[in-house]
Amino acid sequence: MSRGFKIMAKGDYALFTRPEMKLERVSYDVPPPGALEGMLKSVYWKPAIRYVIDKIIIFNPINFVNVRRNELKDKVSFLKVKSQMNGKGSDPCIYTSEERTQRASMLLKDVEYGIEFHFEMTGIRSDRDDEDEKKHYNIIKRRLEKGQYFRLPCFGCSEFPVKSIELVEDFDFSRISSEILSMGDYDFGFMSYRVNFEDDGTKITDDWNSHVFSDKAVTEYYRPHMVGGIIDIQKYKEVRKC
């Protein structure tokens, strides 16, 4: 049974932040595979499966726009939340009037991507669920056909939602813009592939009522080329570097 899917995803804006930009946010030219895995997890996710991006097709020209956004300088402290839960009275709240700051962001605009992907079984099983490959395939297919999700899918940041996700039989490559085609064999240089957690999503304990995962992670990088608007992830992922 085929475990692969092809989808078309569109959005008004996207922000796939380059990790080397510390002060202001600047997007990669194209989405990293890890960001698209996160988008798919918003549609359907279980510990028993892992999404693998095979190809990314860039249909629209790569255009940027500069905006300024209100952001917070800090985030909720886990230690303060834990302290309050233990009845010690620490205030974990963040007050936006005190923490608000403006930052510039370089966004992608009018994006449209074709995404070819499949899923793999991780071997992680719950105590109650029957982790069947066919079951997961049918659920993913049904949710994509109906446009269902449990969390709003986004392109990089939650402020930039995916406007539509459509399951397709095949891609219409004639719709790739002439500007993209004119780029020929384009080298994007080293860019983020995905963030890998030390435990690979496997619980440290076997108790499903006490989920304990490692929070240690490293970012993997790869060097993809876009040829005729198509990025063959499987071809370039073999040279990943941490």
Disulfide bonds with the S-S distance in Angstrom:
none
